């Protein structure tokens, strides 16, 4: 998966277009440490995909997708005090109001200073900075920063760029922590509901997979793999319980008459969209689901540069699938299971 966290940009788009490459290339140059409430600290190199701000792309209250969610919002300006008062202040106010309406607090205002007329420009830009801080930042003074002469290769410019990129890394990391924390709380609540009527494993699988995809996007491949291993163990336990007489209604979606295909394991696609859509529609057979889950585990294992781990997991995976077909009393056409095993071995 090659997607990157989404950051929106608003304000002077012409200005930002001149600076975009410097920001995109500069962000991942220095790692930043992510300290979570549990687990060891992780060093992240933060990348971002910058897109123009649009209220329509802000997540709805019940939207729990993570990889496609805008995680941070920036506003870029380069103006004098008169223009700030007459025009830009209102635009910033509207922008922040849009964010506030969706309970979004992850933003940064960047004031660009180009000292073409040394004394006058400096005085005006300093005034704009002070006004922005006073009007919008309150106690959150870290939400506003000055970028000085960004297109000049001088020490002052270099120091200014370093300060901006450091600030963006820190604030982006705070956004990651907030969004992932809220998502994990929601995910745990959904998992606690698993004994309730109407709870569906396929829906929960896709929910927890969002967290795995988020970790993968941040290059935290071990953390992403843990999510799939947990889902694997949870599903296996349900099958074992079913075989012991503790039936679960949603398992019927995997035992229904959907077993006229027995596609072998496919490792050439990081994400098999076709299989994922079947899971989303609760139309996946047991082999569809197991193929998809194992292919995702393998994709992350390859990203961890541990191909031998794929080989070690493969034989238990195939034995487990055959046993689950028997435990769930799933009828397959004669020879279909053997074909599935053979094709998967070739893969």
ABEGO torsion letter per residue (X at the ends): XABBBBBBBBEBAAAAAAAAAAAAAAAAABBBBBBBABEBBBBBBBBBBBBBBBAAABBBAABABAAABBABBBBBBBBBAAAAAAAAAAAAAAAAAAAAAAGBABBBBBBBBBBABAAAAAAAAAAAAAAAAAAAAEABAAABBBBBGAABBBAAAAAAAAAAAAAAAAAAAAAAAAAAAAAAAAAAAAAAAAABBGBBAAAAAAAAAAAAAAAAAAGBAAAAAAAAAAAAAAAAAAAAAAAAGBBBAAAAAAABBAAABBBBBBAABABBAAAAAAAAAGABBAAAAAAAAAAAAAAAAAAAGBAAAAAAAAAAAAAAAAAAAAAAGBBBBBGAAAAAAAAAAAX
